[in-house]
Amino acid sequence: MGNTSSVRRSKPAMGYLMGEFNRLKSHGVDGEAVWGCWFKGCTSAAQPSPVTLPQAYTHVEDPVLTLSALQRLATPEEFMLDFKHIGTLWKLDANHDGVVTFEELVAFAEFCNDQKILGDLELSQKLKALFAMEMAADARSENGQYFWVDWMLKLVAQDMTPRPFRMMRLKGTEMDENGRLTFYIHNDAVMNLYNLLKSCQITSHLGMQDFLDLMHQMGEALGLQPLMVKELDEWVNMEVVHHWLKEFIAAYMALYRELGLIT
């Protein structure tokens, strides 16, 4: 990276990338196994939720880089890339399945190297802006925003399987005897989300515990996080997180439109 030739044709560059990849790699997970039950529960509900099925990981047996690994990835000094920046992660994870393959890493390095060749004294900031604009362009439409939400869920949850729980819901004044199968992700995944959102200045408004409490309170207001069920204290309802992320990306897009950055 940083040479004027192709990254793929540079033995030092490819050796560097392979060394970092091998240092941090893990194995992909079966996306259908992790997310399939949640999707079936959403679509079989009496009033189906508008959530969509996160695309199954396509590299079940191949080595990949997960979010925690990406944030430990070392880059050459002239790039100084921020792998806690959401736009950078969006660009890096080209097929948006929540994990990064070696081929995706090389393609990302090639793109960065091309920008280096073009020349720019503030290359790192330029790249961050390019990645943010590309993500915004992809998330302009309603479907694009749902796709982005699904990607964020996959990215932060990794292989932490959503937990099913049959929730007894009120219908008027009577309890629904059959209940509704709802799904929850662990607090650790929500904390991963909070840490990613630091680049969006969330710390100016909420601390991490405040963010967790907010998610629990939203679930409680919807009858999905009853206080008396102590076993759910370390879990957050998936629909709550999905809804919050959808509102977040919608507001993000509205700001970009107001600034005239997208149409």
C-alpha positions in Angstrom: 0.0 0.0 0.0 1.3 3.4 -0.8 3.3 2.3 -3.9 2.5 3.7 -7.3 2.0 0.2 -8.6 -0.9 -2.2 -8.1 -1.2 -3.6 -4.6 -1.8 -7.1 -6.1 1.5 -6.9 -8.0 3.5 -5.8 -5.0 5.0 -8.7 -3.0 5.7 -6.5 0.0 2.1 -5.1 0.0 0.5 -8.5 -0.4 2.8 -9.9 2.2 1.9 -7.2 4.7 -1.9 -7.7 4.1 -1.6 -11.5 4.4 0.4 -11.1 7.6 -2.3 -8.8 9.2 -5.1 -11.0 7.9 -3.5 -14.2 9.3 -2.8 -12.5 12.6 -6.5 -11.5 13.1 -8.5 -14.0 11.1 -11.3 -16.2 12.5 -13.9 -18.4 10.7 -17.2 -17.2 9.4 -20.5 -18.4 10.8 -23.6 -19.8 9.2 -25.8 -16.8 8.8 -28.9 -18.9 8.2 -28.4 -20.7 11.5 -27.7 -17.4 13.4 -30.5 -15.3 11.9 -33.0 -17.8 10.3 -35.2 -18.4 13.4 -35.5 -14.6 14.0 -36.6 -14.1 10.4 -39.2 -16.9 10.5 -40.6 -15.5 13.8 -41.0 -12.1 12.1 -42.7 -13.4 9.0 -45.0 -15.8 10.9 -46.3 -13.2 13.3 -50.0 -12.2 13.1 -48.7 -8.7 12.2 -45.4 -9.3 10.5 -42.6 -6.9 11.4 -41.1 -4.9 8.6 -37.6 -6.2 9.4 -35.8 -8.1 6.7 -33.5 -11.2 6.9 -29.9 -10.2 7.2 -28.1 -11.8 4.2 -26.5 -15.1 5.3 -22.8 -15.0 5.6 -21.4 -16.4 2.4 -18.1 -17.5 3.8 -19.0 -20.1 6.4 -15.7 -22.1 6.2 -13.4 -19.4 4.9 -11.3 -17.3 7.2 -12.6 -13.8 7.7 -12.1 -10.7 9.8 -14.9 -9.7 12.3 -15.6 -6.3 13.7 -13.3 -6.8 16.8 -10.5 -8.0 14.5 -10.9 -5.1 12.0 -10.6 -2.6 14.9 -7.1 -4.1 15.6 -6.0 -4.0 12.0 -2.7 -2.1 11.6 -2.3 0.0 8.5 0.8 1.7 7.0 1.6 5.1 8.6 0.7 7.1 5.5 -2.9 5.9 5.6 -3.8 6.0 9.3 -7.3 4.6 8.5 -10.0 4.6 11.2 -11.7 1.2 11.4 -14.2 2.5 13.9 -15.6 4.8 11.2 -18.9 3.3 9.9 -18.3 4.5 6.4 -14.9 2.9 6.2 -16.3 -0.4 7.4 -19.1 -0.1 4.8 -16.5 0.3 2.0 -14.3 -2.5 3.4 -17.1 -5.0 3.7 -17.9 -4.9 0.0 -20.8 -7.5 0.0 -22.1 -6.2 3.4 -22.4 -9.6 5.0 -20.8 -8.4 8.3 -17.4 -10.0 7.9 -14.4 -9.2 5.6 -12.6 -11.8 3.5 -9.0 -11.5 2.3 -10.2 -10.6 -1.2 -12.3 -7.8 0.2 -9.3 -6.5 2.2 -7.1 -6.6 -0.9 -9.7 -4.8 -3.0 -10.0 -2.1 -0.3 -6.2 -1.7 -0.2 -6.2 -1.3 -4.0 -8.8 1.4 -3.8 -6.9 3.3 -1.1 -3.7 2.9 -3.1 -5.4 4.4 -6.2 -6.3 7.4 -4.2 -2.7 7.7 -3.0 -1.5 7.7 -6.6 -3.9 10.6 -7.4 -2.2 12.5 -4.6 -3.6 14.3 -1.6 -2.0 15.8 1.4 -5.0 14.9 3.6 -5.4 11.4 2.2 -6.9 9.8 5.4 -9.6 12.5 5.7 -10.3 12.3 2.0 -10.8 8.6 2.2 -13.1 8.9 5.2 -15.2 11.5 3.3 -15.3 9.3 0.2 -16.5 6.3 2.2 -19.1 8.3 4.0 -20.5 9.6 0.8 -20.6 6.1 -0.8 -22.5 4.8 2.2 -24.9 7.7 2.0 -25.5 7.1 -1.7 -26.2 3.4 -1.0 -28.6 4.2 1.8 -30.7 6.9 0.1 -33.7 4.7 -0.6 -36.0 3.1 1.9 -34.8 -0.4 0.9 -31.2 0.8 1.1 -31.8 2.0 4.7 -33.2 -1.4 5.7 -30.2 -3.1 4.0 -27.9 -0.8 6.0 -29.7 -1.7 9.3 -29.4 -5.4 8.5 -25.7 -4.9 7.9 -25.2 -3.1 11.2 -26.9 -5.9 13.1 -24.7 -8.5 11.5 -21.6 -6.4 12.1 -22.2 -5.8 15.8 -23.8 -9.2 16.7 -21.3 -11.4 14.8 -22.0 -15.0 15.9 -24.0 -14.0 19.0 -27.2 -15.9 18.1 -30.4 -13.9 18.7 -32.3 -15.6 21.6 -36.0 -16.5 21.0 -38.4 -15.8 23.8 -42.2 -16.3 23.7 -43.6 -13.0 25.0 -47.2 -12.8 26.4 -48.8 -9.7 24.8 -51.9 -7.9 25.8 -54.8 -7.7 23.4 -57.2 -5.1 24.7 -57.9 -6.4 28.3 -57.1 -10.0 27.7 -53.8 -11.8 27.6 -52.8 -13.5 24.3 -52.5 -17.1 25.5 -50.3 -18.2 22.6 -47.9 -15.2 23.0 -45.6 -14.0 20.3 -42.1 -15.4 19.6 -39.7 -12.5 19.8 -35.9 -12.3 19.6 -33.2 -10.6 21.6 -29.5 -9.9 21.2 -27.0 -9.8 24.0 -26.0 -6.5 25.7 -22.5 -7.1 24.3 -23.8 -6.6 20.8 -25.5 -3.4 21.8 -22.3 -2.2 23.4 -20.5 -2.9 20.1 -23.1 -0.8 18.4 -22.6 2.1 20.9 -18.8 2.0 20.3 -19.3 2.2 16.6 -21.6 5.2 17.0 -18.9 7.1 18.9 -17.8 8.4 15.5 -21.2 10.0 15.2 -20.8 11.8 18.6 -23.2 9.7 20.5 -21.1 10.2 23.6 -22.2 13.8 23.6 -25.7 12.7 24.3 -25.6 9.3 26.0 -23.2 7.2 28.0 -23.0 3.5 27.2 -25.1 2.5 30.2 -27.6 5.2 29.3 -27.8 3.7 25.8 -28.5 0.2 27.1 -31.1 1.6 29.5 -32.8 3.4 26.7 -33.0 0.2 24.7 -34.5 -1.6 27.6 -36.9 1.2 28.3 -38.1 1.2 24.7 -38.7 -2.6 24.9 -40.5 -2.2 28.2 -42.8 0.5 26.7 -43.7 -1.9 23.8 -44.4 -4.7 26.3 -41.3 -6.6 25.0 -38.9 -6.1 28.0 -41.0 -6.8 31.2 -39.0 -5.9 34.3 -40.2 -9.1 36.1 -38.4 -11.3 33.6 -34.9 -11.1 35.1 -33.4 -13.5 32.6 -33.8 -10.7 30.0 -31.7 -8.2 31.9 -28.7 -8.9 29.7 -30.7 -9.0 26.4 -32.3 -6.3 24.2 -35.2 -6.9 21.9 -34.2 -7.2 18.3 -37.1 -5.1 17.0 -36.2 -2.3 19.3 -32.6 -2.2 18.0 -33.8 -2.6 14.4 -36.3 0.3 14.8 -33.7 2.6 16.5 -31.2 1.9 13.7 -33.8 2.6 11.1 -34.6 6.0 12.7 -30.9 6.7 13.0 -30.1 6.1 9.3 -33.2 8.0 8.2 -32.1 11.0 10.2 -28.6 10.7 8.9 -29.9 10.7 5.3 -32.2 13.7 6.1 -29.1 15.7 7.3 -27.2 14.8 4.1 -30.2 16.0 2.0 -30.5 19.2 4.0 -26.8 19.9 3.3 -27.2 19.2 -0.4 -24.8 16.3 -0.3 -27.3 13.8 -1.8 -30.6 14.2 -3.6 
